[in-house]
C-alpha cells in the first residue's frame, strides 16, 4: 500500500504546508487505524504487507511510519 496524500489537500498545497517534512502537522488517525487493521488482516492470512508513506500524508514520512508501526503493535 502507498499512503500518499492527506485527504483534502492537493499535492502542491501539501508540499508547501509540510516542508521541510520534519514533523507531523496533520496526524491522520483514521487512515493510520485503517492501514494498521489491513496489516493485521494480511498477517493473519499469512500474507506479507508493505506500506510506503509519502511526506504529504501527515507531514513527515519517517514519523508517519513510526506512528503506524506503533499502531500495528498496539
PDB file with one MODEL, atoms N, CA, C and O in Angstrom:
MODEL        1
ATOM      1  N   UNK A   1       0.842  -1.166   0.000  1.00  0.00           N
ATOM      2  CA  UNK A   1       0.000   0.000   0.000  1.00  0.00           C
ATOM      3  C   UNK A   1       0.890   1.232   0.000  1.00  0.00           C
ATOM      4  O   UNK A   1       2.017   1.212   0.495  1.00  0.00           O
ATOM      5  N   UNK A   2       0.361   2.288  -0.560  1.00  0.00           N
ATOM      6  CA  UNK A   2       1.074   3.565  -0.536  1.00  0.00           C
ATOM      7  C   UNK A   2       0.147   4.619   0.053  1.00  0.00           C
ATOM      8  O   UNK A   2      -0.942   4.870  -0.463  1.00  0.00           O
ATOM      9  N   UNK A   3       0.595   5.226   1.136  1.00  0.00           N
ATOM     10  CA  UNK A   3      -0.135   6.315   1.788  1.00  0.00           C
ATOM     11  C   UNK A   3       0.476   7.588   1.237  1.00  0.00           C
ATOM     12  O   UNK A   3       1.584   7.978   1.607  1.00  0.00           O
ATOM     13  N   UNK A   4      -0.267   8.229   0.343  1.00  0.00           N
ATOM     14  CA  UNK A   4       0.337   9.240  -0.492  1.00  0.00           C
ATOM     15  C   UNK A   4       0.066  10.677  -0.086  1.00  0.00           C
ATOM     16  O   UNK A   4       1.004  11.469   0.015  1.00  0.00           O
ATOM     17  N   UNK A   5      -1.197  11.040   0.152  1.00  0.00           N
ATOM     18  CA  UNK A   5      -1.547  12.439   0.296  1.00  0.00           C
ATOM     19  C   UNK A   5      -2.653  12.585   1.329  1.00  0.00           C
ATOM     20  O   UNK A   5      -3.610  11.810   1.339  1.00  0.00           O
ATOM     21  N   UNK A   6      -2.520  13.570   2.189  1.00  0.00           N
ATOM     22  CA  UNK A   6      -3.536  13.831   3.207  1.00  0.00           C
ATOM     23  C   UNK A   6      -4.844  14.219   2.538  1.00  0.00           C
ATOM     24  O   UNK A   6      -4.854  15.005   1.591  1.00  0.00           O
ATOM     25  N   UNK A   7      -5.926  13.679   3.021  1.00  0.00           N
ATOM     26  CA  UNK A   7      -7.250  13.953   2.466  1.00  0.00           C
ATOM     27  C   UNK A   7      -7.549  15.449   2.473  1.00  0.00           C
ATOM     28  O   UNK A   7      -7.294  16.140   3.459  1.00  0.00           O
ATOM     29  N   UNK A   8      -8.090  15.937   1.364  1.00  0.00           N
ATOM     30  CA  UNK A   8      -8.488  17.327   1.275  1.00  0.00           C
ATOM     31  C   UNK A   8      -7.399  18.274   0.808  1.00  0.00           C
ATOM     32  O   UNK A   8      -7.650  19.467   0.638  1.00  0.00           O
ATOM     33  N   UNK A   9      -6.196  17.762   0.598  1.00  0.00           N
ATOM     34  CA  UNK A   9      -5.093  18.622   0.142  1.00  0.00           C
ATOM     35  C   UNK A   9      -4.665  18.233  -1.263  1.00  0.00           C
ATOM     36  O   UNK A   9      -4.664  17.057  -1.627  1.00  0.00           O
ATOM     37  N   UNK A  10      -4.310  19.226  -2.032  1.00  0.00           N
ATOM     38  CA  UNK A  10      -3.704  18.983  -3.333  1.00  0.00           C
ATOM     39  C   UNK A  10      -2.203  18.829  -3.120  1.00  0.00           C
ATOM     40  O   UNK A  10      -1.651  19.314  -2.132  1.00  0.00           O
ATOM     41  N   UNK A  11      -1.549  18.147  -4.062  1.00  0.00           N
ATOM     42  CA  UNK A  11      -0.132  17.820  -3.907  1.00  0.00           C
ATOM     43  C   UNK A  11       0.718  19.060  -3.622  1.00  0.00           C
ATOM     44  O   UNK A  11       1.481  19.082  -2.657  1.00  0.00           O
ATOM     45  N   UNK A  12       0.589  20.074  -4.449  1.00  0.00           N
ATOM     46  CA  UNK A  12       1.416  21.275  -4.270  1.00  0.00           C
ATOM     47  C   UNK A  12       1.103  22.002  -2.967  1.00  0.00           C
ATOM     48  O   UNK A  12       1.997  22.559  -2.329  1.00  0.00           O
ATOM     49  N   UNK A  13      -0.177  21.995  -2.574  1.00  0.00           N
ATOM     50  CA  UNK A  13      -0.553  22.618  -1.302  1.00  0.00           C
ATOM     51  C   UNK A  13       0.060  21.864  -0.130  1.00  0.00           C
ATOM     52  O   UNK A  13       0.554  22.474   0.818  1.00  0.00           O
ATOM     53  N   UNK A  14       0.025  20.538  -0.199  1.00  0.00           N
ATOM     54  CA  UNK A  14       0.608  19.720   0.863  1.00  0.00           C
ATOM     55  C   UNK A  14       2.121  19.926   0.927  1.00  0.00           C
ATOM     56  O   UNK A  14       2.698  20.013   2.011  1.00  0.00           O
ATOM     57  N   UNK A  15       2.745  20.002  -0.220  1.00  0.00           N
ATOM     58  CA  UNK A  15       4.198  20.206  -0.262  1.00  0.00           C
ATOM     59  C   UNK A  15       4.572  21.513   0.433  1.00  0.00           C
ATOM     60  O   UNK A  15       5.505  21.546   1.235  1.00  0.00           O
ATOM     61  N   UNK A  16       3.851  22.581   0.128  1.00  0.00           N
ATOM     62  CA  UNK A  16       4.126  23.858   0.764  1.00  0.00           C
ATOM     63  C   UNK A  16       3.809  23.873   2.243  1.00  0.00           C
ATOM     64  O   UNK A  16       4.514  24.504   3.030  1.00  0.00           O
ATOM     65  N   UNK A  17       2.749  23.177   2.624  1.00  0.00           N
ATOM     66  CA  UNK A  17       2.342  23.148   4.035  1.00  0.00           C
ATOM     67  C   UNK A  17       3.323  22.358   4.892  1.00  0.00           C
ATOM     68  O   UNK A  17       3.642  22.770   6.007  1.00  0.00           O
ATOM     69  N   UNK A  18       3.802  21.230   4.383  1.00  0.00           N
ATOM     70  CA  UNK A  18       4.580  20.305   5.201  1.00  0.00           C
ATOM     71  C   UNK A  18       6.092  20.507   5.152  1.00  0.00           C
ATOM     72  O   UNK A  18       6.799  20.042   6.046  1.00  0.00           O
ATOM     73  N   UNK A  19       6.600  21.187   4.135  1.00  0.00           N
ATOM     74  CA  UNK A  19       8.053  21.384   4.055  1.00  0.00           C
ATOM     75  C   UNK A  19       8.531  22.076   5.325  1.00  0.00           C
ATOM     76  O   UNK A  19       7.875  23.022   5.761  1.00  0.00           O
ATOM     77  N   UNK A  20       9.608  21.674   5.929  1.00  0.00           N
ATOM     78  CA  UNK A  20      10.660  20.783   5.444  1.00  0.00           C
ATOM     79  C   UNK A  20      10.466  19.310   5.825  1.00  0.00           C
ATOM     80  O   UNK A  20      11.437  18.555   5.878  1.00  0.00           O
ATOM     81  N   UNK A  21       9.236  18.902   6.088  1.00  0.00           N
ATOM     82  CA  UNK A  21       8.898  17.491   6.311  1.00  0.00           C
ATOM     83  C   UNK A  21       9.574  16.887   7.533  1.00  0.00           C
ATOM     84  O   UNK A  21      10.035  15.746   7.500  1.00  0.00           O
ATOM     85  N   UNK A  22       9.627  17.659   8.608  1.00  0.00           N
ATOM     86  CA  UNK A  22      10.325  17.197   9.816  1.00  0.00           C
ATOM     87  C   UNK A  22       9.406  17.006  11.021  1.00  0.00           C
ATOM     88  O   UNK A  22       9.880  16.779  12.134  1.00  0.00           O
ATOM     89  N   UNK A  23       8.088  17.097  10.801  1.00  0.00           N
ATOM     90  CA  UNK A  23       7.152  16.866  11.914  1.00  0.00           C
ATOM     91  C   UNK A  23       5.788  16.491  11.359  1.00  0.00           C
ATOM     92  O   UNK A  23       5.482  16.746  10.194  1.00  0.00           O
ATOM     93  N   UNK A  24       4.978  15.883  12.209  1.00  0.00           N
ATOM     94  CA  UNK A  24       3.615  15.526  11.825  1.00  0.00           C
ATOM     95  C   UNK A  24       2.716  16.728  12.089  1.00  0.00           C
ATOM     96  O   UNK A  24       2.447  17.069  13.241  1.00  0.00           O
ATOM     97  N   UNK A  25       2.262  17.356  11.035  1.00  0.00           N
ATOM     98  CA  UNK A  25       1.393  18.522  11.183  1.00  0.00           C
ATOM     99  C   UNK A  25      -0.080  18.141  11.192  1.00  0.00           C
ATOM    100  O   UNK A  25      -0.884  18.788  11.864  1.00  0.00           O
ATOM    101  N   UNK A  26      -0.436  17.111  10.464  1.00  0.00           N
ATOM    102  CA  UNK A  26      -1.830  16.685  10.356  1.00  0.00           C
ATOM    103  C   UNK A  26      -1.945  15.185  10.597  1.00  0.00           C
ATOM    104  O   UNK A  26      -2.159  14.430   9.649  1.00  0.00           O
ATOM    105  N   UNK A  27      -1.808  14.734  11.849  1.00  0.00           N
ATOM    106  CA  UNK A  27      -1.949  13.303  12.107  1.00  0.00           C
ATOM    107  C   UNK A  27      -3.312  12.808  11.620  1.00  0.00           C
ATOM    108  O   UNK A  27      -4.352  13.377  11.952  1.00  0.00           O
ATOM    109  N   UNK A  28      -3.281  11.753  10.839  1.00  0.00           N
ATOM    110  CA  UNK A  28      -4.497  11.179  10.273  1.00  0.00           C
ATOM    111  C   UNK A  28      -4.768   9.842  10.964  1.00  0.00           C
ATOM    112  O   UNK A  28      -4.443   8.775  10.445  1.00  0.00           O
ATOM    113  N   UNK A  29      -5.360   9.933  12.129  1.00  0.00           N
ATOM    114  CA  UNK A  29      -5.596   8.749  12.971  1.00  0.00           C
ATOM    115  C   UNK A  29      -6.512   7.743  12.275  1.00  0.00           C
ATOM    116  O   UNK A  29      -6.338   6.534  12.429  1.00  0.00           O
ATOM    117  N   UNK A  30      -7.480   8.235  11.516  1.00  0.00           N
ATOM    118  CA  UNK A  30      -8.423   7.344  10.830  1.00  0.00           C
ATOM    119  C   UNK A  30      -7.715   6.487   9.792  1.00  0.00           C
ATOM    120  O   UNK A  30      -7.886   5.268   9.769  1.00  0.00           O
ATOM    121  N   UNK A  31      -6.925   7.112   8.938  1.00  0.00           N
ATOM    122  CA  UNK A  31      -6.195   6.353   7.920  1.00  0.00           C
ATOM    123  C   UNK A  31      -5.162   5.446   8.558  1.00  0.00           C
ATOM    124  O   UNK A  31      -4.981   4.308   8.126  1.00  0.00           O
ATOM    125  N   UNK A  32      -4.487   5.939   9.579  1.00  0.00           N
ATOM    126  CA  UNK A  32      -3.488   5.121  10.273  1.00  0.00           C
ATOM    127  C   UNK A  32      -4.134   3.861  10.853  1.00  0.00           C
ATOM    128  O   UNK A  32      -3.582   2.767  10.740  1.00  0.00           O
ATOM    129  N   UNK A  33      -5.291   4.021  11.468  1.00  0.00           N
ATOM    130  CA  UNK A  33      -6.005   2.876  12.029  1.00  0.00           C
ATOM    131  C   UNK A  33      -6.456   1.892  10.958  1.00  0.00           C
ATOM    132  O   UNK A  33      -6.375   0.679  11.148  1.00  0.00           O
ATOM    133  N   UNK A  34      -6.930   2.417   9.833  1.00  0.00           N
ATOM    134  CA  UNK A  34      -7.362   1.545   8.739  1.00  0.00           C
ATOM    135  C   UNK A  34      -6.186   0.759   8.172  1.00  0.00           C
ATOM    136  O   UNK A  34      -6.312  -0.432   7.888  1.00  0.00           O
ATOM    137  N   UNK A  35      -5.055   1.415   8.009  1.00  0.00           N
ATOM    138  CA  UNK A  35      -3.871   0.717   7.497  1.00  0.00           C
ATOM    139  C   UNK A  35      -3.362  -0.321   8.491  1.00  0.00           C
ATOM    140  O   UNK A  35      -2.972  -1.419   8.093  1.00  0.00           O
ATOM    141  N   UNK A  36      -3.361   0.010   9.765  1.00  0.00           N
ATOM    142  CA  UNK A  36      -2.944  -0.966  10.794  1.00  0.00           C
ATOM    143  C   UNK A  36      -3.861  -2.179  10.754  1.00  0.00           C
ATOM    144  O   UNK A  36      -3.395  -3.313  10.870  1.00  0.00           O
ATOM    145  N   UNK A  37      -5.147  -1.954  10.594  1.00  0.00           N
ATOM    146  CA  UNK A  37      -6.104  -3.067  10.505  1.00  0.00           C
ATOM    147  C   UNK A  37      -5.802  -3.942   9.288  1.00  0.00           C
ATOM    148  O   UNK A  37      -5.806  -5.169   9.390  1.00  0.00           O
ATOM    149  N   UNK A  38      -5.541  -3.319   8.144  1.00  0.00           N
ATOM    150  CA  UNK A  38      -5.234  -4.095   6.938  1.00  0.00           C
ATOM    151  C   UNK A  38      -3.959  -4.908   7.099  1.00  0.00           C
ATOM    152  O   UNK A  38      -3.868  -6.021   6.582  1.00  0.00           O
ATOM    153  N   UNK A  39      -2.976  -4.372   7.806  1.00  0.00           N
ATOM    154  CA  UNK A  39      -1.754  -5.134   8.070  1.00  0.00           C
ATOM    155  C   UNK A  39      -2.083  -6.349   8.929  1.00  0.00           C
ATOM    156  O   UNK A  39      -1.588  -7.445   8.666  1.00  0.00           O
ATOM    157  N   UNK A  40      -2.904  -6.168   9.944  1.00  0.00           N
ATOM    158  CA  UNK A  40      -3.308  -7.303  10.795  1.00  0.00           C
ATOM    159  C   UNK A  40      -4.026  -8.372   9.973  1.00  0.00           C
ATOM    160  O   UNK A  40      -3.760  -9.562  10.143  1.00  0.00           O
ATOM    161  N   UNK A  41      -4.921  -7.967   9.096  1.00  0.00           N
ATOM    162  CA  UNK A  41      -5.643  -8.913   8.239  1.00  0.00           C
ATOM    163  C   UNK A  41      -4.669  -9.665   7.347  1.00  0.00           C
ATOM    164  O   UNK A  41      -4.770 -10.884   7.202  1.00  0.00           O
ATOM    165  N   UNK A  42      -3.724  -8.946   6.750  1.00  0.00           N
ATOM    166  CA  UNK A  42      -2.735  -9.588   5.882  1.00  0.00           C
ATOM    167  C   UNK A  42      -1.899 -10.592   6.660  1.00  0.00           C
ATOM    168  O   UNK A  42      -1.679 -11.710   6.193  1.00  0.00           O
ATOM    169  N   UNK A  43      -1.435 -10.205   7.835  1.00  0.00           N
ATOM    170  CA  UNK A  43      -0.600 -11.107   8.629  1.00  0.00           C
ATOM    171  C   UNK A  43      -1.362 -12.339   9.079  1.00  0.00           C
ATOM    172  O   UNK A  43      -0.813 -13.441   9.077  1.00  0.00           O
ATOM    173  N   UNK A  44      -2.629 -12.170   9.468  1.00  0.00           N
ATOM    174  CA  UNK A  44      -3.441 -13.326   9.877  1.00  0.00           C
ATOM    175  C   UNK A  44      -3.655 -14.295   8.725  1.00  0.00           C
ATOM    176  O   UNK A  44      -3.810 -15.495   8.951  1.00  0.00           O
ATOM    177  N   UNK A  45      -3.666 -13.799   7.504  1.00  0.00           N
ATOM    178  CA  UNK A  45      -3.863 -14.674   6.352  1.00  0.00           C
ATOM    179  C   UNK A  45      -2.540 -15.161   5.772  1.00  0.00           C
ATOM    180  O   UNK A  45      -2.516 -15.802   4.721  1.00  0.00           O
ATOM    181  N   UNK A  46      -1.438 -14.856   6.461  1.00  0.00           N
ATOM    182  CA  UNK A  46      -0.133 -15.333   6.033  1.00  0.00           C
ATOM    183  C   UNK A  46       0.473 -14.554   4.880  1.00  0.00           C
ATOM    184  O   UNK A  46       1.407 -15.026   4.231  1.00  0.00           O
ATOM    185  N   UNK A  47      -0.047 -13.379   4.623  1.00  0.00           N
ATOM    186  CA  UNK A  47       0.454 -12.555   3.525  1.00  0.00           C
ATOM    187  C   UNK A  47       1.394 -11.469   4.061  1.00  0.00           C
ATOM    188  O   UNK A  47       1.130 -10.875   5.106  1.00  0.00           O
ATOM    189  N   UNK A  48       2.462 -11.222   3.358  1.00  0.00           N
ATOM    190  CA  UNK A  48       3.316 -10.104   3.756  1.00  0.00           C
ATOM    191  C   UNK A  48       2.601  -8.788   3.434  1.00  0.00           C
ATOM    192  O   UNK A  48       1.712  -8.746   2.583  1.00  0.00           O
ATOM    193  N   UNK A  49       2.991  -7.743   4.110  1.00  0.00           N
ATOM    194  CA  UNK A  49       2.407  -6.438   3.807  1.00  0.00           C
ATOM    195  C   UNK A  49       3.501  -5.387   3.843  1.00  0.00           C
ATOM    196  O   UNK A  49       4.438  -5.454   4.639  1.00  0.00           O
ATOM    197  N   UNK A  50       3.355  -4.434   2.974  1.00  0.00           N
ATOM    198  CA  UNK A  50       4.318  -3.342   2.852  1.00  0.00           C
ATOM    199  C   UNK A  50       3.546  -2.039   2.731  1.00  0.00           C
ATOM    200  O   UNK A  50       2.573  -1.955   1.982  1.00  0.00           O
ATOM    201  N   UNK A  51       3.975  -1.033   3.460  1.00  0.00           N
ATOM    202  CA  UNK A  51       3.357   0.278   3.366  1.00  0.00           C
ATOM    203  C   UNK A  51       4.456   1.301   3.117  1.00  0.00           C
ATOM    204  O   UNK A  51       5.467   1.337   3.818  1.00  0.00           O
ATOM    205  N   UNK A  52       4.238   2.114   2.122  1.00  0.00           N
ATOM    206  CA  UNK A  52       5.132   3.219   1.803  1.00  0.00           C
ATOM    207  C   UNK A  52       4.355   4.485   2.109  1.00  0.00           C
ATOM    208  O   UNK A  52       3.209   4.632   1.686  1.00  0.00           O
ATOM    209  N   UNK A  53       4.969   5.391   2.834  1.00  0.00           N
ATOM    210  CA  UNK A  53       4.310   6.664   3.155  1.00  0.00           C
ATOM    211  C   UNK A  53       5.042   7.811   2.468  1.00  0.00           C
ATOM    212  O   UNK A  53       6.267   7.807   2.342  1.00  0.00           O
ATOM    213  N   UNK A  54       4.273   8.772   2.036  1.00  0.00           N
ATOM    214  CA  UNK A  54       4.809   9.977   1.428  1.00  0.00           C
ATOM    215  C   UNK A  54       4.832  11.074   2.494  1.00  0.00           C
ATOM    216  O   UNK A  54       4.015  11.065   3.415  1.00  0.00           O
ATOM    217  N   UNK A  55       5.752  12.000   2.370  1.00  0.00           N
ATOM    218  CA  UNK A  55       5.793  13.131   3.301  1.00  0.00           C
ATOM    219  C   UNK A  55       4.481  13.907   3.331  1.00  0.00           C
ATOM    220  O   UNK A  55       4.158  14.541   4.336  1.00  0.00           O
ATOM    221  N   UNK A  56       3.733  13.860   2.247  1.00  0.00           N
ATOM    222  CA  UNK A  56       2.491  14.625   2.155  1.00  0.00           C
ATOM    223  C   UNK A  56       1.299  13.919   2.796  1.00  0.00           C
ATOM    224  O   UNK A  56       0.184  14.440   2.745  1.00  0.00           O
ATOM    225  N   UNK A  57       1.504  12.762   3.389  1.00  0.00           N
ATOM    226  CA  UNK A  57       0.411  12.070   4.086  1.00  0.00           C
ATOM    227  C   UNK A  57       0.077  12.760   5.408  1.00  0.00           C
ATOM    228  O   UNK A  57      -1.092  13.006   5.709  1.00  0.00           O
ATOM    229  N   UNK A  58       1.109  13.072   6.197  1.00  0.00           N
ATOM    230  CA  UNK A  58       0.896  13.722   7.501  1.00  0.00           C
ATOM    231  C   UNK A  58       1.911  14.825   7.768  1.00  0.00           C
ATOM    232  O   UNK A  58       1.738  15.622   8.691  1.00  0.00           O
ATOM    233  N   UNK A  59       2.967  14.874   6.966  1.00  0.00           N
ATOM    234  CA  UNK A  59       3.971  15.902   7.157  1.00  0.00           C
ATOM    235  C   UNK A  59       5.397  15.383   7.196  1.00  0.00           C
ATOM    236  O   UNK A  59       6.330  16.132   6.903  1.00  0.00           O
ATOM    237  N   UNK A  60       5.588  14.118   7.552  1.00  0.00           N
ATOM    238  CA  UNK A  60       6.924  13.532   7.622  1.00  0.00           C
ATOM    239  C   UNK A  60       6.808  12.013   7.479  1.00  0.00           C
ATOM    240  O   UNK A  60       6.341  11.330   8.390  1.00  0.00           O
ATOM    241  N   UNK A  61       7.232  11.498   6.339  1.00  0.00           N
ATOM    242  CA  UNK A  61       7.091  10.064   6.091  1.00  0.00           C
ATOM    243  C   UNK A  61       7.750   9.199   7.176  1.00  0.00           C
ATOM    244  O   UNK A  61       7.122   8.243   7.631  1.00  0.00           O
ATOM    245  N   UNK A  62       8.984   9.488   7.611  1.00  0.00           N
ATOM    246  CA  UNK A  62       9.565   8.646   8.662  1.00  0.00           C
ATOM    247  C   UNK A  62       8.740   8.656   9.948  1.00  0.00           C
ATOM    248  O   UNK A  62       8.539   7.611  10.568  1.00  0.00           O
ATOM    249  N   UNK A  63       8.264   9.830  10.348  1.00  0.00           N
ATOM    250  CA  UNK A  63       7.465   9.902  11.575  1.00  0.00           C
ATOM    251  C   UNK A  63       6.096   9.252  11.388  1.00  0.00           C
ATOM    252  O   UNK A  63       5.559   8.651  12.319  1.00  0.00           O
ATOM    253  N   UNK A  64       5.537   9.371  10.199  1.00  0.00           N
ATOM    254  CA  UNK A  64       4.281   8.683   9.899  1.00  0.00           C
ATOM    255  C   UNK A  64       4.445   7.185  10.073  1.00  0.00           C
ATOM    256  O   UNK A  64       3.589   6.532  10.669  1.00  0.00           O
ATOM    257  N   UNK A  65       5.536   6.635   9.558  1.00  0.00           N
ATOM    258  CA  UNK A  65       5.752   5.191   9.641  1.00  0.00           C
ATOM    259  C   UNK A  65       6.050   4.732  11.064  1.00  0.00           C
ATOM    260  O   UNK A  65       5.676   3.622  11.443  1.00  0.00           O
ATOM    261  N   UNK A  66       6.714   5.565  11.850  1.00  0.00           N
ATOM    262  CA  UNK A  66       6.929   5.230  13.266  1.00  0.00           C
ATOM    263  C   UNK A  66       5.580   5.117  13.976  1.00  0.00           C
ATOM    264  O   UNK A  66       5.338   4.161  14.713  1.00  0.00           O
ATOM    265  N   UNK A  67       4.714   6.089  13.750  1.00  0.00           N
ATOM    266  CA  UNK A  67       3.396   6.064  14.402  1.00  0.00           C
ATOM    267  C   UNK A  67       2.537   4.919  13.882  1.00  0.00           C
ATOM    268  O   UNK A  67       1.769   4.327  14.641  1.00  0.00           O
ATOM    269  N   UNK A  68       2.660   4.605  12.606  1.00  0.00           N
ATOM    270  CA  UNK A  68       1.931   3.456  12.056  1.00  0.00           C
ATOM    271  C   UNK A  68       2.421   2.162  12.693  1.00  0.00           C
ATOM    272  O   UNK A  68       1.614   1.303  13.047  1.00  0.00           O
ATOM    273  N   UNK A  69       3.729   2.014  12.841  1.00  0.00           N
ATOM    274  CA  UNK A  69       4.280   0.811  13.485  1.00  0.00           C
ATOM    275  C   UNK A  69       3.755   0.682  14.921  1.00  0.00           C
ATOM    276  O   UNK A  69       3.428  -0.421  15.359  1.00  0.00           O
ATOM    277  N   UNK A  70       3.674   1.781  15.645  1.00  0.00           N
ATOM    278  CA  UNK A  70       3.121   1.747  16.999  1.00  0.00           C
ATOM    279  C   UNK A  70       1.672   1.295  16.978  1.00  0.00           C
ATOM    280  O   UNK A  70       1.247   0.529  17.843  1.00  0.00           O
ATOM    281  N   UNK A  71       0.915   1.760  16.002  1.00  0.00           N
ATOM    282  CA  UNK A  71      -0.498   1.372  15.907  1.00  0.00           C
ATOM    283  C   UNK A  71      -0.634  -0.108  15.576  1.00  0.00           C
ATOM    284  O   UNK A  71      -1.555  -0.771  16.053  1.00  0.00           O
ATOM    285  N   UNK A  72       0.270  -0.623  14.769  1.00  0.00           N
ATOM    286  CA  UNK A  72       0.216  -2.031  14.400  1.00  0.00           C
ATOM    287  C   UNK A  72       0.488  -2.935  15.593  1.00  0.00           C
ATOM    288  O   UNK A  72      -0.184  -3.952  15.759  1.00  0.00           O
ATOM    289  N   UNK A  73       1.452  -2.587  16.419  1.00  0.00           N
ATOM    290  CA  UNK A  73       1.789  -3.450  17.550  1.00  0.00           C
ATOM    291  C   UNK A  73       0.889  -3.222  18.767  1.00  0.00           C
ATOM    292  O   UNK A  73       0.891  -4.024  19.702  1.00  0.00           O
ATOM    293  N   UNK A  74       0.130  -2.144  18.756  1.00  0.00           N
ATOM    294  CA  UNK A  74      -0.750  -1.845  19.902  1.00  0.00           C
ATOM    295  C   UNK A  74      -1.909  -2.806  19.992  1.00  0.00           C
ATOM    296  O   UNK A  74      -2.738  -2.693  20.895  1.00  0.00           O
TER     297      UNK A  74
ENDMDL
END
